[in-house]
């Protein structure tokens, strides 16, 4: 049954958003729970990696995924140039990796010295050891969207190295914090 009253909404003004509107959007959009992953690539012999929560499966046929990367970041530039990349979905026990690779100002040299990983055969990119799932991708499209790049990739290889309880324990981002599922 339709309620005749419209919902209480914060209406945005025309033109560029104000700081208050940006803050309100940030607060409300944080209510979307998302799996936590690591996007990685290798460009000119150097590894790049960053924590992401903006990723999704686009299609099963052919297997295609999308990741949202801040357009002015090192990882966005590297993924756009390299054309091949990987997405590792993290388990609850890998929160330390997520924190490290989400930290502003992480170094280029030594970025992955504290992250256990293997290199994907199809992409050459870093795949986090014991990840819940991993995907190696070839970029098929890049779409600029506001401050971000939406990078679409066709899956070249995929797998999972999680075992035991980790298979049921994805790392989740909600309300600007990390959580584990209670099962």
N, C-alpha and C positions, 0 to 999 in steps of 0.2 A: 504494500500500500504506500502510495506516494505521500510524503509529508509536504504540505503546501508551503512551508517556510523554507527559504534557502538556508544552507549551512552557514555558520559563522565562518567567514573567510577573511584573510588579510589580502586586500586587493592592491596589486602593484600599480604604481603610477606609470604613465607613458614615458618613454625615453629610458635613459640609463638608470639602473636601480640605485637606490640610496643604500648607505651602509646598514641602516635598519632593515631594509628589505632583504639584503644579502644575509644578514644575521638570522632573520626569520626563516629564510629558505634553508640555510645551513642547519638550523635547529630541526625543522620539519623533515628535511630529506634524510637526516641521520636516523629516522625511524624505519628506514628500509634496511632490513637485515641482509647482509651479503657475505658470501664466502670470501676468504682472504687468500690471495695468491701472490706469486712472484713472477713478474715478467722479466725475461732475460734475453740478451742477444750478444753477438760478438761482432764488433765493427773494427776493421783495420787491426785485428789481432788483440783487441782489448775487450774484456767482458764488461757488460753493463747489466744491472739488475735493480729492480725496485718493487716494493710492495704495492699491490693494487686490490681494490675491491670492486672496481667498475669493469666487470667482464661478464660475458654471457654466451651461451650456445645460440647460434643463429639458425643453423640448419643441420639436419641429420644427413641430407643427401644433396650435395656432398657434405661431409662433416665440416662445418664452418663455425668459427668463433669470432668474437669481437672483444676488444679491450679499449678502454678509455684512458688516455695518457695526457697529462698536463702538457700542452703544446710547447712550452718553453723549457721543458726538462731535458736533461741529458738522455734519459731513456727514450723519450719520444723521438728525439733527433736520431739516436742510434738505431731504433727499430725502423724508422722511416727509411733510413739509408741502407740498412743491411738487407731488408727484404725477407729475412728468416728470423724467427724468434720462438721462444718457448714460454709456456704458462704452467707453473707448478702450483697446484692447490694444496694449501697447508693444513696440517692436523693441529689439534689443540696444543700438543707438546712443542710445536714449532713457533710459538708466539715470539720467542726471542729473535728468531730470524726475521719475522714480520716487523718487529720493533726496529731492529738494526737497519733494514733496508728501507724503512719509512722515515728514518731520521734525516732531518735537513742537514746538508753539508757532509754527507758520507764521502769518504775519499775515493778517488779514482783508483789509486794504487792501494792494494790490500783490501778492496771492497769485500771480497769473498773469502778472506783468510779464515774467518770464523764460521763459515757456512759450509757444511758437508754437501758435496754435489758430485755429479757425473756430467759428462758432456754428451748431449744428444747426437746420435749418428746422422739424423736427417737434417738438423738445423745447425749443428755446431754450437748451440746455445747451452747454457747451464741449466741442469735439471736438479732441483733440490732433492737430496737423498731422502727416502722414506715419505715422499709427498703422497697425499691422499690420491691424487691423480696428476698426470702430466700430459701436456700436449705440445707437439712441435708443429709449427705453422709456417706457411709461406704467405706473405702479404698479397692480397688480391685487390684491396681498395683502402684508401685513406681519405677520410672525410673530416675537414675542419668543422668544429662545432663549438662556438663561443671560445673559451680559453683552452679547449682540449682538441686532441686528435682522436677520432674513432678509427681504430685500425682493425680491418677485417682480414682474417686469414683462413686459408684452407688447411685443414689438419693433414699433416704428412705422416705423423707417427703419434702414438699415445700409449699410456700404460699407467700402472699403479705399483708403488713399492711399499705402501702402508700395509701393516699386518696386525693381527690381533685386535685389541681394543682401539687402536688408532684408526682402523677402517670405519669406525662408527663415531669418530670424534673430530669433525671438521672445525677449523678455527673460523669464527663468525665475527663480523664487525657489525655493531648495532649501537646507536646512541653515542657515537664517537669513542667507543671502547671495544676491546676484544672480549669475546666470550667463548665458552665451550658449551656444547649441548649436553644436557643432563639426560642420560638414557637409562 
